[in-house]
Amino acid sequence: MAVLMVVGNVPSIPSSIFDPAYPIPALIAINYGEMMSIPSYGSALMLAALLLLLIVLLFSLLAAALLVGIKRRYVVG
């Protein structure tokens, strides 16, 4: 919920990095209660959660690879 409050919760495509946005965790948190009323809504939210998981995994792997590269370059021995 902190992400939702900080970012602005505006469902539009931002034109600047400083414009309010609608992040994926906020989408999941706000719409989770309505998941039972619409049949395909749950599938869409689970797809959004999977997309978020894949994005976080990608950035984690990139950060780990970057750290290995930095260690190889600057650590002697």
N, CA, C and O atoms as a CHARMM CRD file, in Angstrom:
* protein
*
  308
    1    1 MET  N      0.81900  -1.20000   0.00000 PROA 1      0.00000
    2    1 MET  CA     0.00000   0.00000   0.00000 PROA 1      0.00000
    3    1 MET  C      0.85800   1.25600   0.00000 PROA 1      0.00000
    4    1 MET  O      0.41700   2.30800  -0.46500 PROA 1      0.00000
    5    2 ALA  N      2.08500   1.15700   0.52000 PROA 2      0.00000
    6    2 ALA  CA     2.96600   2.32500   0.51200 PROA 2      0.00000
    7    2 ALA  C      3.30200   2.73200  -0.91800 PROA 2      0.00000
    8    2 ALA  O      3.38500   3.92200  -1.22300 PROA 2      0.00000
    9    3 VAL  N      3.49500   1.74900  -1.79300 PROA 3      0.00000
   10    3 VAL  CA     3.77200   2.06300  -3.19300 PROA 3      0.00000
   11    3 VAL  C      2.59800   2.79500  -3.80800 PROA 3      0.00000
   12    3 VAL  O      2.78100   3.75900  -4.55100 PROA 3      0.00000
   13    4 LEU  N      1.41100   2.34800  -3.50700 PROA 4      0.00000
   14    4 LEU  CA     0.19800   2.97400  -4.02600 PROA 4      0.00000
   15    4 LEU  C      0.09600   4.43000  -3.57900 PROA 4      0.00000
   16    4 LEU  O     -0.26000   5.30300  -4.37000 PROA 4      0.00000
   17    5 MET  N      0.40400   4.68600  -2.32500 PROA 5      0.00000
   18    5 MET  CA     0.27200   6.04400  -1.79500 PROA 5      0.00000
   19    5 MET  C      1.35900   6.96900  -2.33500 PROA 5      0.00000
   20    5 MET  O      1.10200   8.15300  -2.55500 PROA 5      0.00000
   21    6 VAL  N      2.55500   6.45800  -2.55000 PROA 6      0.00000
   22    6 VAL  CA     3.65700   7.29600  -3.00700 PROA 6      0.00000
   23    6 VAL  C      3.55300   7.61500  -4.49100 PROA 6      0.00000
   24    6 VAL  O      3.83200   8.74000  -4.90600 PROA 6      0.00000
   25    7 VAL  N      3.15500   6.63600  -5.28900 PROA 7      0.00000
   26    7 VAL  CA     3.18200   6.80700  -6.74100 PROA 7      0.00000
   27    7 VAL  C      2.02100   7.64100  -7.26300 PROA 7      0.00000
   28    7 VAL  O      2.19100   8.36500  -8.24400 PROA 7      0.00000
   29    8 GLY  N      0.88000   7.56900  -6.65900 PROA 8      0.00000
   30    8 GLY  CA    -0.19400   8.45200  -7.06400 PROA 8      0.00000
   31    8 GLY  C     -1.48400   7.78900  -7.47700 PROA 8      0.00000
   32    8 GLY  O     -2.53000   8.43700  -7.43100 PROA 8      0.00000
   33    9 ASN  N     -1.47100   6.51500  -7.88300 PROA 9      0.00000
   34    9 ASN  CA    -2.67700   5.77400  -8.20800 PROA 9      0.00000
   35    9 ASN  C     -3.52000   6.44000  -9.29000 PROA 9      0.00000
   36    9 ASN  O     -4.72100   6.64500  -9.11400 PROA 9      0.00000
   37   10 VAL  N     -2.89100   6.77300 -10.39600 PROA 10     0.00000
   38   10 VAL  CA    -3.59400   7.34800 -11.54100 PROA 10     0.00000
   39   10 VAL  C     -3.46700   6.36400 -12.70400 PROA 10     0.00000
   40   10 VAL  O     -2.36600   6.16900 -13.21700 PROA 10     0.00000
   41   11 PRO  N     -4.57000   5.73900 -13.13300 PROA 11     0.00000
   42   11 PRO  CA    -4.47800   4.73500 -14.20600 PROA 11     0.00000
   43   11 PRO  C     -4.30700   5.35000 -15.59000 PROA 11     0.00000
   44   11 PRO  O     -5.22900   5.32000 -16.40500 PROA 11     0.00000
   45   12 SER  N     -3.14900   5.90000 -15.85000 PROA 12     0.00000
   46   12 SER  CA    -2.82400   6.44700 -17.16300 PROA 12     0.00000
   47   12 SER  C     -1.33700   6.24100 -17.41900 PROA 12     0.00000
   48   12 SER  O     -0.56800   5.99500 -16.48900 PROA 12     0.00000
   49   13 ILE  N     -0.94400   6.34100 -18.65400 PROA 13     0.00000
   50   13 ILE  CA     0.46200   6.16900 -19.01500 PROA 13     0.00000
   51   13 ILE  C      1.18500   7.48500 -18.72700 PROA 13     0.00000
   52   13 ILE  O      0.82100   8.52700 -19.27200 PROA 13     0.00000
   53   14 PRO  N      2.20100   7.43800 -17.87600 PROA 14     0.00000
   54   14 PRO  CA     2.90600   8.68400 -17.55300 PROA 14     0.00000
   55   14 PRO  C      3.78400   9.13700 -18.71400 PROA 14     0.00000
   56   14 PRO  O      4.37500   8.31300 -19.41200 PROA 14     0.00000
   57   15 SER  N      3.86500  10.44200 -18.91500 PROA 15     0.00000
   58   15 SER  CA     4.71800  10.97800 -19.97700 PROA 15     0.00000
   59   15 SER  C      6.07500  11.40400 -19.43200 PROA 15     0.00000
   60   15 SER  O      6.99800  11.66700 -20.20200 PROA 15     0.00000
   61   16 SER  N      6.19800  11.47200 -18.12900 PROA 16     0.00000
   62   16 SER  CA     7.45100  11.85000 -17.48100 PROA 16     0.00000
   63   16 SER  C      7.68200  10.92200 -16.29800 PROA 16     0.00000
   64   16 SER  O      6.74900  10.28200 -15.81200 PROA 16     0.00000
   65   17 ILE  N      8.91000  10.85200 -15.84200 PROA 17     0.00000
   66   17 ILE  CA     9.20500  10.01200 -14.68700 PROA 17     0.00000
   67   17 ILE  C      8.59000  10.59600 -13.40400 PROA 17     0.00000
   68   17 ILE  O      8.45100   9.89000 -12.40600 PROA 17     0.00000
   69   18 PHE  N      8.23300  11.85200 -13.43300 PROA 18     0.00000
   70   18 PHE  CA     7.65400  12.50400 -12.26200 PROA 18     0.00000
   71   18 PHE  C      6.12600  12.51600 -12.26100 PROA 18     0.00000
   72   18 PHE  O      5.52400  12.98300 -11.29400 PROA 18     0.00000
   73   19 ASP  N      5.49000  12.02000 -13.31100 PROA 19     0.00000
   74   19 ASP  CA     4.03000  11.95600 -13.37700 PROA 19     0.00000
   75   19 ASP  C      3.50400  10.81200 -12.50100 PROA 19     0.00000
   76   19 ASP  O      4.20600   9.82200 -12.29300 PROA 19     0.00000
   77   20 PRO  N      2.28000  10.94300 -11.98800 PROA 20     0.00000
   78   20 PRO  CA     1.70200   9.83200 -11.22200 PROA 20     0.00000
   79   20 PRO  C      1.44800   8.62800 -12.12400 PROA 20     0.00000
   80   20 PRO  O      1.24400   8.76800 -13.33000 PROA 20     0.00000
   81   21 ALA  N      1.46500   7.44400 -11.51800 PROA 21     0.00000
   82   21 ALA  CA     1.32000   6.20400 -12.30200 PROA 21     0.00000
   83   21 ALA  C      0.46500   5.20000 -11.53600 PROA 21     0.00000
   84   21 ALA  O     -0.07200   5.50900 -10.47200 PROA 21     0.00000
   85   22 TYR  N      0.34800   4.00700 -12.08600 PROA 22     0.00000
   86   22 TYR  CA    -0.46400   2.93300 -11.51400 PROA 22     0.00000
   87   22 TYR  C      0.37500   1.66200 -11.54800 PROA 22     0.00000
   88   22 TYR  O      0.27500   0.89400 -12.50400 PROA 22     0.00000
   89   23 PRO  N      1.19400   1.42100 -10.53700 PROA 23     0.00000
   90   23 PRO  CA     2.10300   0.26700 -10.57500 PROA 23     0.00000
   91   23 PRO  C      1.37300  -1.06200 -10.41400 PROA 23     0.00000
   92   23 PRO  O      0.23600  -1.10800  -9.94400 PROA 23     0.00000
   93   24 ILE  N      2.04000  -2.13600 -10.80900 PROA 24     0.00000
   94   24 ILE  CA     1.43900  -3.47100 -10.77100 PROA 24     0.00000
   95   24 ILE  C      1.07000  -3.90200  -9.35000 PROA 24     0.00000
   96   24 ILE  O     -0.00700  -4.46900  -9.17100 PROA 24     0.00000
   97   25 PRO  N      1.91500  -3.66400  -8.31600 PROA 25     0.00000
   98   25 PRO  CA     1.47600  -4.05300  -6.96900 PROA 25     0.00000
   99   25 PRO  C      0.20400  -3.33200  -6.51400 PROA 25     0.00000
  100   25 PRO  O     -0.61900  -3.90800  -5.80200 PROA 25     0.00000
  101   26 ALA  N      0.05000  -2.08900  -6.92100 PROA 26     0.00000
  102   26 ALA  CA    -1.16600  -1.35400  -6.57600 PROA 26     0.00000
  103   26 ALA  C     -2.36500  -1.92500  -7.31800 PROA 26     0.00000
  104   26 ALA  O     -3.45600  -2.01700  -6.75600 PROA 26     0.00000
  105   27 LEU  N     -2.17200  -2.30700  -8.56600 PROA 27     0.00000
  106   27 LEU  CA    -3.24900  -2.93400  -9.33800 PROA 27     0.00000
  107   27 LEU  C     -3.74400  -4.19300  -8.64700 PROA 27     0.00000
  108   27 LEU  O     -4.95000  -4.40900  -8.52400 PROA 27     0.00000
  109   28 ILE  N     -2.81500  -5.01700  -8.20000 PROA 28     0.00000
  110   28 ILE  CA    -3.18400  -6.26700  -7.54100 PROA 28     0.00000
  111   28 ILE  C     -3.86800  -5.98800  -6.20400 PROA 28     0.00000
  112   28 ILE  O     -4.88600  -6.60400  -5.88800 PROA 28     0.00000
  113   29 ALA  N     -3.31600  -5.06500  -5.41800 PROA 29     0.00000
  114   29 ALA  CA    -3.86400  -4.78300  -4.08600 PROA 29     0.00000
  115   29 ALA  C     -5.26500  -4.19400  -4.15000 PROA 29     0.00000
  116   29 ALA  O     -6.12800  -4.57000  -3.35700 PROA 29     0.00000
  117   30 ILE  N     -5.50000  -3.28800  -5.06900 PROA 30     0.00000
  118   30 ILE  CA    -6.79800  -2.61100  -5.13600 PROA 30     0.00000
  119   30 ILE  C     -7.87700  -3.53500  -5.69500 PROA 30     0.00000
  120   30 ILE  O     -9.00700  -3.52900  -5.20600 PROA 30     0.00000
  121   31 ASN  N     -7.54900  -4.31700  -6.70000 PROA 31     0.00000
  122   31 ASN  CA    -8.56300  -5.10600  -7.40000 PROA 31     0.00000
  123   31 ASN  C     -8.71500  -6.52200  -6.87900 PROA 31     0.00000
  124   31 ASN  O     -9.51200  -7.28400  -7.42700 PROA 31     0.00000
  125   32 TYR  N     -7.99600  -6.90000  -5.86000 PROA 32     0.00000
  126   32 TYR  CA    -8.06200  -8.26900  -5.36200 PROA 32     0.00000
  127   32 TYR  C     -9.43600  -8.59400  -4.77700 PROA 32     0.00000
  128   32 TYR  O     -9.88800  -9.73500  -4.87100 PROA 32     0.00000
  129   33 GLY  N    -10.09200  -7.62800  -4.18600 PROA 33     0.00000
  130   33 GLY  CA   -11.41300  -7.86000  -3.61200 PROA 33     0.00000
  131   33 GLY  C    -12.48800  -8.11800  -4.64200 PROA 33     0.00000
  132   33 GLY  O    -13.47000  -8.79700  -4.34200 PROA 33     0.00000
  133   34 GLU  N    -12.33300  -7.59900  -5.84700 PROA 34     0.00000
  134   34 GLU  CA   -13.31200  -7.77700  -6.91100 PROA 34     0.00000
  135   34 GLU  C    -13.06000  -9.03600  -7.73500 PROA 34     0.00000
  136   34 GLU  O    -13.78400  -9.31500  -8.69000 PROA 34     0.00000
  137   35 MET  N    -12.04700  -9.78200  -7.36800 PROA 35     0.00000
  138   35 MET  CA   -11.65000 -10.93700  -8.16200 PROA 35     0.00000
  139   35 MET  C    -12.74600 -12.00600  -8.21700 PROA 35     0.00000
  140   35 MET  O    -12.88200 -12.68400  -9.23500 PROA 35     0.00000
  141   36 MET  N    -13.51400 -12.16600  -7.16700 PROA 36     0.00000
  142   36 MET  CA   -14.51800 -13.23000  -7.12700 PROA 36     0.00000
  143   36 MET  C    -15.75900 -12.90400  -7.95100 PROA 36     0.00000
  144   36 MET  O    -16.46000 -13.82100  -8.37900 PROA 36     0.00000
  145   37 SER  N    -16.04800 -11.63100  -8.18300 PROA 37     0.00000
  146   37 SER  CA   -17.28400 -11.26800  -8.86500 PROA 37     0.00000
  147   37 SER  C    -17.20700 -11.41500 -10.38200 PROA 37     0.00000
  148   37 SER  O    -18.23200 -11.63900 -11.02500 PROA 37     0.00000
  149   38 ILE  N    -16.04000 -11.29700 -10.95700 PROA 38     0.00000
  150   38 ILE  CA   -15.88300 -11.40400 -12.41000 PROA 38     0.00000
  151   38 ILE  C    -14.99800 -12.61500 -12.70000 PROA 38     0.00000
  152   38 ILE  O    -13.87200 -12.66500 -12.20500 PROA 38     0.00000
  153   39 PRO  N    -15.45800 -13.58700 -13.47800 PROA 39     0.00000
  154   39 PRO  CA   -14.72100 -14.84700 -13.65100 PROA 39     0.00000
  155   39 PRO  C    -13.30100 -14.69900 -14.20100 PROA 39     0.00000
  156   39 PRO  O    -12.37000 -15.30100 -13.66500 PROA 39     0.00000
  157   40 SER  N    -13.12600 -13.92300 -15.24000 PROA 40     0.00000
  158   40 SER  CA   -11.80000 -13.82700 -15.85300 PROA 40     0.00000
  159   40 SER  C    -10.91100 -12.78800 -15.17500 PROA 40     0.00000
  160   40 SER  O     -9.75200 -12.62100 -15.55700 PROA 40     0.00000
  161   41 TYR  N    -11.43800 -12.09800 -14.18500 PROA 41     0.00000
  162   41 TYR  CA   -10.68200 -11.06500 -13.48400 PROA 41     0.00000
  163   41 TYR  C     -9.56200 -11.67900 -12.65800 PROA 41     0.00000
  164   41 TYR  O     -8.47000 -11.11700 -12.56200 PROA 41     0.00000
  165   42 GLY  N     -9.83800 -12.83200 -12.06600 PROA 42     0.00000
  166   42 GLY  CA    -8.81600 -13.52100 -11.27800 PROA 42     0.00000
  167   42 GLY  C     -7.64500 -13.94200 -12.14000 PROA 42     0.00000
  168   42 GLY  O     -6.49400 -13.83900 -11.71600 PROA 42     0.00000
  169   43 SER  N     -7.92000 -14.41100 -13.33600 PROA 43     0.00000
  170   43 SER  CA    -6.85100 -14.80600 -14.25100 PROA 43     0.00000
  171   43 SER  C     -5.99900 -13.60800 -14.65200 PROA 43     0.00000
  172   43 SER  O     -4.77700 -13.71600 -14.75000 PROA 43     0.00000
  173   44 ALA  N     -6.63500 -12.47900 -14.88000 PROA 44     0.00000
  174   44 ALA  CA    -5.89200 -11.27700 -15.25500 PROA 44     0.00000
  175   44 ALA  C     -5.00100 -10.80600 -14.11200 PROA 44     0.00000
  176   44 ALA  O     -3.86700 -10.38400 -14.33700 PROA 44     0.00000
  177   45 LEU  N     -5.51300 -10.87600 -12.88600 PROA 45     0.00000
  178   45 LEU  CA    -4.69500 -10.47400 -11.74000 PROA 45     0.00000
  179   45 LEU  C     -3.53800 -11.43700 -11.50400 PROA 45     0.00000
  180   45 LEU  O     -2.44100 -11.01300 -11.14100 PROA 45     0.00000
  181   46 MET  N     -3.77600 -12.71600 -11.70500 PROA 46     0.00000
  182   46 MET  CA    -2.69700 -13.69500 -11.55800 PROA 46     0.00000
  183   46 MET  C     -1.64400 -13.51300 -12.65000 PROA 46     0.00000
  184   46 MET  O     -0.45600 -13.72100 -12.40300 PROA 46     0.00000
  185   47 LEU  N     -2.06100 -13.13100 -13.83900 PROA 47     0.00000
  186   47 LEU  CA    -1.10600 -12.83200 -14.89800 PROA 47     0.00000
  187   47 LEU  C     -0.27700 -11.60000 -14.54700 PROA 47     0.00000
  188   47 LEU  O      0.92700 -11.56700 -14.79900 PROA 47     0.00000
  189   48 ALA  N     -0.91400 -10.59700 -13.97000 PROA 48     0.00000
  190   48 ALA  CA    -0.18000  -9.41400 -13.52900 PROA 48     0.00000
  191   48 ALA  C      0.82200  -9.77900 -12.43900 PROA 48     0.00000
  192   48 ALA  O      1.93700  -9.25700 -12.42200 PROA 48     0.00000
  193   49 ALA  N      0.43400 -10.67100 -11.52900 PROA 49     0.00000
  194   49 ALA  CA     1.35300 -11.11200 -10.47300 PROA 49     0.00000
  195   49 ALA  C      2.52200 -11.89100 -11.06600 PROA 49     0.00000
  196   49 ALA  O      3.66000 -11.72400 -10.62800 PROA 49     0.00000
  197   50 LEU  N      2.25600 -12.73900 -12.05500 PROA 50     0.00000
  198   50 LEU  CA     3.32000 -13.48100 -12.71300 PROA 50     0.00000
  199   50 LEU  C      4.26600 -12.53200 -13.43800 PROA 50     0.00000
  200   50 LEU  O      5.48400 -12.70800 -13.38600 PROA 50     0.00000
  201   51 LEU  N      3.72100 -11.53900 -14.10600 PROA 51     0.00000
  202   51 LEU  CA     4.54000 -10.53800 -14.78700 PROA 51     0.00000
  203   51 LEU  C      5.42300  -9.79300 -13.79500 PROA 51     0.00000
  204   51 LEU  O      6.60200  -9.56200 -14.06200 PROA 51     0.00000
  205   52 LEU  N      4.86600  -9.42200 -12.66800 PROA 52     0.00000
  206   52 LEU  CA     5.64400  -8.74600 -11.63100 PROA 52     0.00000
  207   52 LEU  C      6.75300  -9.64600 -11.10900 PROA 52     0.00000
  208   52 LEU  O      7.87600  -9.18600 -10.90000 PROA 52     0.00000
  209   53 LEU  N      6.45300 -10.91700 -10.89600 PROA 53     0.00000
  210   53 LEU  CA     7.45600 -11.87700 -10.43900 PROA 53     0.00000
  211   53 LEU  C      8.59200 -12.00900 -11.44700 PROA 53     0.00000
  212   53 LEU  O      9.76100 -12.03300 -11.06000 PROA 53     0.00000
  213   54 LEU  N      8.26600 -12.09600 -12.72500 PROA 54     0.00000
  214   54 LEU  CA     9.28700 -12.22100 -13.75900 PROA 54     0.00000
  215   54 LEU  C     10.15800 -10.97300 -13.86400 PROA 54     0.00000
  216   54 LEU  O     11.36600 -11.07500 -14.08200 PROA 54     0.00000
  217   55 ILE  N      9.55800  -9.80500 -13.71200 PROA 55     0.00000
  218   55 ILE  CA    10.32900  -8.56100 -13.75100 PROA 55     0.00000
  219   55 ILE  C     11.29800  -8.50100 -12.56900 PROA 55     0.00000
  220   55 ILE  O     12.46200  -8.13900 -12.74000 PROA 55     0.00000
  221   56 VAL  N     10.83100  -8.85000 -11.38700 PROA 56     0.00000
  222   56 VAL  CA    11.69200  -8.83900 -10.20500 PROA 56     0.00000
  223   56 VAL  C     12.80500  -9.87200 -10.35100 PROA 56     0.00000
  224   56 VAL  O     13.94700  -9.59900  -9.98200 PROA 56     0.00000
  225   57 LEU  N     12.49400 -11.04600 -10.87900 PROA 57     0.00000
  226   57 LEU  CA    13.50100 -12.08000 -11.09500 PROA 57     0.00000
  227   57 LEU  C     14.55200 -11.61700 -12.09900 PROA 57     0.00000
  228   57 LEU  O     15.74500 -11.83100 -11.88700 PROA 57     0.00000
  229   58 LEU  N     14.12700 -10.99200 -13.17800 PROA 58     0.00000
  230   58 LEU  CA    15.05000 -10.48900 -14.18600 PROA 58     0.00000
  231   58 LEU  C     16.01200  -9.47100 -13.59100 PROA 58     0.00000
  232   58 LEU  O     17.21900  -9.55500 -13.81400 PROA 58     0.00000
  233   59 PHE  N     15.49000  -8.51600 -12.84100 PROA 59     0.00000
  234   59 PHE  CA    16.35500  -7.50500 -12.24500 PROA 59     0.00000
  235   59 PHE  C     17.27600  -8.10400 -11.19100 PROA 59     0.00000
  236   59 PHE  O     18.40900  -7.64800 -11.03700 PROA 59     0.00000
  237   60 SER  N     16.81700  -9.10600 -10.46800 PROA 60     0.00000
  238   60 SER  CA    17.67000  -9.76800  -9.47600 PROA 60     0.00000
  239   60 SER  C     18.81900 -10.50400 -10.15200 PROA 60     0.00000
  240   60 SER  O     19.95600 -10.44500  -9.68300 PROA 60     0.00000
  241   61 LEU  N     18.53200 -11.19400 -11.24500 PROA 61     0.00000
  242   61 LEU  CA    19.58900 -11.89000 -11.97600 PROA 61     0.00000
  243   61 LEU  C     20.57800 -10.92300 -12.60800 PROA 61     0.00000
  244   61 LEU  O     21.78200 -11.18300 -12.61600 PROA 61     0.00000
  245   62 LEU  N     20.08600  -9.82000 -13.13300 PROA 62     0.00000
  246   62 LEU  CA    20.98400  -8.80800 -13.69000 PROA 62     0.00000
  247   62 LEU  C     21.87800  -8.19500 -12.61600 PROA 62     0.00000
  248   62 LEU  O     23.06100  -7.95400 -12.85700 PROA 62     0.00000
  249   63 ALA  N     21.32600  -7.94300 -11.44400 PROA 63     0.00000
  250   63 ALA  CA    22.12100  -7.38300 -10.35100 PROA 63     0.00000
  251   63 ALA  C     23.17000  -8.37700  -9.88100 PROA 63     0.00000
  252   63 ALA  O     24.30200  -7.98900  -9.59400 PROA 63     0.00000
  253   64 ALA  N     22.81300  -9.65000  -9.79800 PROA 64     0.00000
  254   64 ALA  CA    23.77800 -10.67600  -9.39200 PROA 64     0.00000
  255   64 ALA  C     24.90400 -10.78800 -10.41200 PROA 64     0.00000
  256   64 ALA  O     26.06800 -10.90500 -10.02900 PROA 64     0.00000
  257   65 ALA  N     24.58500 -10.75600 -11.69000 PROA 65     0.00000
  258   65 ALA  CA    25.60600 -10.81900 -12.73500 PROA 65     0.00000
  259   65 ALA  C     26.50900  -9.59400 -12.68800 PROA 65     0.00000
  260   65 ALA  O     27.71800  -9.70200 -12.89000 PROA 65     0.00000
  261   66 LEU  N     25.93200  -8.44600 -12.42700 PROA 66     0.00000
  262   66 LEU  CA    26.72300  -7.22200 -12.30900 PROA 66     0.00000
  263   66 LEU  C     27.67600  -7.29900 -11.12900 PROA 66     0.00000
  264   66 LEU  O     28.82600  -6.87300 -11.24000 PROA 66     0.00000
  265   67 LEU  N     27.22500  -7.83000 -10.00400 PROA 67     0.00000
  266   67 LEU  CA    28.09000  -7.97800  -8.84200 PROA 67     0.00000
  267   67 LEU  C     29.23100  -8.95400  -9.10400 PROA 67     0.00000
  268   67 LEU  O     30.35500  -8.71400  -8.66400 PROA 67     0.00000
  269   68 VAL  N     28.96600 -10.04100  -9.80500 PROA 68     0.00000
  270   68 VAL  CA    30.02200 -10.99400 -10.14600 PROA 68     0.00000
  271   68 VAL  C     31.05600 -10.32000 -11.04300 PROA 68     0.00000
  272   68 VAL  O     32.25700 -10.51800 -10.85800 PROA 68     0.00000
  273   69 GLY  N     30.60900  -9.53800 -11.99600 PROA 69     0.00000
  274   69 GLY  CA    31.53000  -8.81400 -12.87300 PROA 69     0.00000
  275   69 GLY  C     32.37500  -7.80700 -12.12300 PROA 69     0.00000
  276   69 GLY  O     33.56700  -7.66800 -12.39900 PROA 69     0.00000
  277   70 ILE  N     31.78100  -7.11300 -11.19100 PROA 70     0.00000
  278   70 ILE  CA    32.53400  -6.13400 -10.39000 PROA 70     0.00000
  279   70 ILE  C     33.55100  -6.84200  -9.51100 PROA 70     0.00000
  280   70 ILE  O     34.68200  -6.37500  -9.37500 PROA 70     0.00000
  281   71 LYS  N     33.16500  -7.96500  -8.91300 PROA 71     0.00000
  282   71 LYS  CA    34.11200  -8.71600  -8.08300 PROA 71     0.00000
  283   71 LYS  C     35.29300  -9.21900  -8.89900 PROA 71     0.00000
  284   71 LYS  O     36.43100  -9.15800  -8.43400 PROA 71     0.00000
  285   72 ARG  N     35.04600  -9.71000 -10.09800 PROA 72     0.00000
  286   72 ARG  CA    36.13400 -10.20200 -10.94500 PROA 72     0.00000
  287   72 ARG  C     37.09500  -9.07800 -11.33100 PROA 72     0.00000
  288   72 ARG  O     38.30200  -9.29600 -11.42800 PROA 72     0.00000
  289   73 ARG  N     36.56900  -7.90300 -11.54400 PROA 73     0.00000
  290   73 ARG  CA    37.39900  -6.78800 -11.99500 PROA 73     0.00000
  291   73 ARG  C     38.22800  -6.19100 -10.87200 PROA 73     0.00000
  292   73 ARG  O     39.39300  -5.85600 -11.08200 PROA 73     0.00000
  293   74 TYR  N     37.65300  -6.05000  -9.68200 PROA 74     0.00000
  294   74 TYR  CA    38.31400  -5.28900  -8.62500 PROA 74     0.00000
  295   74 TYR  C     38.89100  -6.11000  -7.49100 PROA 74     0.00000
  296   74 TYR  O     39.67300  -5.58300  -6.70000 PROA 74     0.00000
  297   75 VAL  N     38.53600  -7.38000  -7.38000 PROA 75     0.00000
  298   75 VAL  CA    39.07300  -8.20500  -6.29600 PROA 75     0.00000
  299   75 VAL  C     40.27600  -8.98100  -6.83200 PROA 75     0.00000
  300   75 VAL  O     40.19000  -9.69300  -7.83300 PROA 75     0.00000
  301   76 VAL  N     41.39200  -8.81800  -6.13700 PROA 76     0.00000
  302   76 VAL  CA    42.61500  -9.49700  -6.56700 PROA 76     0.00000
  303   76 VAL  C     42.73000 -10.80000  -5.79500 PROA 76     0.00000
  304   76 VAL  O     42.55100 -10.82100  -4.57700 PROA 76     0.00000
  305   77 GLY  N     43.02500 -11.86900  -6.48800 PROA 77     0.00000
  306   77 GLY  CA    43.26800 -13.13900  -5.81200 PROA 77     0.00000
  307   77 GLY  C     42.26700 -14.10700  -6.12400 PROA 77     0.00000
  308   77 GLY  O     42.32500 -15.23400  -5.63400 PROA 77     0.00000
